Each structure stands twice: as C-alpha cells, then as structure tokens.
C-alpha cells in the first residue's frame, strides 16, 4: 500500500528508482537580481546606496537559502504489464533504497 493505492505484488514485474531534480531557475535569478541591486548600491554608496546594498544582500541570501532547499526527489517505480507507476517519493535516498530492496526481496520470495 502506498497512500490510498494498493498494489498486487503478483502484478509487479520489477522495481526501480527514479530521480527528479527541481528547477533552480528562480533562486538563481534571485541571486543575480540581488547581486545587481547590491552592485548598484555599492557603486552609489556615497549617495546613500547603503540601503540598496543591504536589500541586494538580503535578496542574495534568500536566493541562496531557496537554492539549498531545492533537493532532488527520489521515487520508487513499480513496473507491471500495464506500465510504470510511481509508488512513493521522498528526498531521503536511503529510505527509497530500503523500500526498493524490500520490494525486490518480496518479488524473489514470491517466486
């Protein structure tokens, strides 16, 4: 069982893993925008650009924080005669590997 879905082990032909990497465009754009704002503030620091420098540094910090939160998502893939289905997903690769190992063991014991 995975969530509200129940899979019959007799129909599962193989088990595999899949990985999805989330897009990092947003955080990278935020870092670049923050760097631009901070650079503008640094250039005009004599004219009160300290505010722009601080705002730019804050945007850079948010972009870096967001970038670090973008972890790959690992999935358990069940293959059967009807196709491939994603059974469960997690950012914990060790959990996914343990689930795949247990499912492979169940397929072997099933015979």
C-alpha positions in Angstrom: 0.0 0.0 0.0 1.1 3.5 -0.8 -1.2 6.2 0.3 -4.7 5.2 -0.8 -3.3 3.0 -3.6 -2.9 -0.8 -3.1 -0.6 -2.8 -5.5 -0.8 -6.5 -6.0 2.7 -8.0 -5.8 1.7 -10.7 -8.3 1.4 -8.0 -10.9 4.7 -6.2 -10.2 7.4 -7.4 -12.7 10.2 -5.1 -11.5 11.0 -2.3 -9.1 13.3 0.7 -9.9 14.2 4.1 -8.7 13.7 7.4 -10.3 15.0 10.9 -9.5 13.6 14.3 -10.3 15.7 17.4 -10.0 13.6 20.6 -9.2 14.2 23.7 -11.3 16.7 26.1 -9.8 16.0 29.0 -12.2 14.0 31.0 -9.6 16.7 31.1 -6.9 19.5 31.7 -9.5 17.6 34.6 -10.9 17.0 36.0 -7.4 20.7 35.7 -6.7 21.6 37.5 -9.9 19.0 40.2 -9.3 20.2 40.7 -5.7 23.8 41.0 -7.0 22.8 43.6 -9.5 21.0 45.6 -6.8 23.9 45.2 -4.4 26.3 46.3 -7.1 24.2 49.4 -7.8 24.2 50.2 -4.1 28.0 49.7 -3.9 28.6 52.0 -6.8 26.5 54.8 -5.3 27.4 54.2 -1.7 28.5 57.8 -1.3 24.9 58.9 -2.4 23.1 56.8 0.2 23.4 53.5 -1.7 23.8 51.5 1.6 20.0 50.8 1.5 20.3 49.2 -1.9 23.4 47.3 -0.8 21.5 45.8 2.2 18.4 45.0 0.1 20.6 43.3 -2.5 22.4 41.3 0.1 19.1 40.2 1.6 17.8 39.1 -1.8 21.1 37.2 -2.4 20.7 35.5 1.0 17.1 34.5 0.2 18.1 33.1 -3.2 20.9 31.0 -1.6 18.6 29.8 1.1 16.0 28.8 -1.5 18.6 27.1 -3.7 19.7 25.0 -0.8 16.1 23.9 -0.1 15.8 22.5 -3.7 16.6 18.8 -3.0 16.2 16.1 -5.6 13.1 13.9 -5.2 13.7 10.2 -5.3 10.9 7.8 -6.2 10.0 4.1 -6.1 8.9 3.0 -9.6 6.8 -0.2 -9.9 6.7 -1.8 -13.4 3.9 -4.2 -14.4 2.2 -5.3 -17.6 0.1 -2.2 -17.5 3.1 0.2 -17.4 5.2 2.0 -14.8 3.8 3.8 -11.8 5.4 6.0 -9.1 4.6 4.3 -5.8 6.1 6.8 -3.4 8.6 9.7 -3.3 11.0 11.2 -0.8 14.0 13.4 -0.6 15.6 10.7 1.6 17.5 8.5 -0.9 18.3 5.9 1.8 14.6 5.4 2.6 13.9 4.8 -1.1 16.8 2.3 -1.4 15.5 0.4 1.6 12.0 0.3 0.1 13.3 -0.9 -3.2 15.4 -3.6 -1.5 12.4 -4.8 0.5 10.2 -4.9 -2.6 12.8 -6.8 -4.6 13.1 -9.3 -1.7 9.3 -9.8 -1.8 9.3 -10.4 -5.6 12.1 -13.0 -5.1 10.3 -14.7 -2.3 7.0 -14.7 -4.2 8.7 -16.9 -6.9 
